[in-house]
Amino acid sequence: MILWILGAYYLQRERKFRGIYNDVAGLKNINVVKAYEMPTCKYTTKKDKKFGLLRILFSKTILWFYFLIIFALTIFYLTTK
């Protein structure tokens, strides 16, 4: 459970840095980042829902990954019991 939350936190930070990169590279028409600045606090769930921790925690890729781990551990437990 702790690793699930830590993984989601890491992915949230990665999405924020990707948002900064997109703004600096000019992929979006919004220029909110100054030179040599890493303002991750500007990328919040109020502005864009994709930065939310709960949304990342229950995203498809993470759910499938941890579902497979839980399933494999359950099968292992039942077969070794």
Steps between C-alpha positions, in 0.01 A plus 500: 500500500782738588679422174176566311471847653869575449475392136200726448682789667799448270273496194329819620837675524593367156180636348568841654852506355358393165258792522791736565688352204198546272472865602872571460521319166203700376282196435215694653435866434515580871827654614486484880857383563796735527855398412670273757182455701333174606159612632330168574259683732339664194390158376216412734177306473304826492648587160520151354352178637784282366731616781279363780645230723176303525455505125852361457453251785204343321622539142471203266869419482558504876181306577591222255855480635397471866203277419739252336734513800214443746360221282839327473560527876153360571559203269843443655351513849219259415731249333754497783247481780 
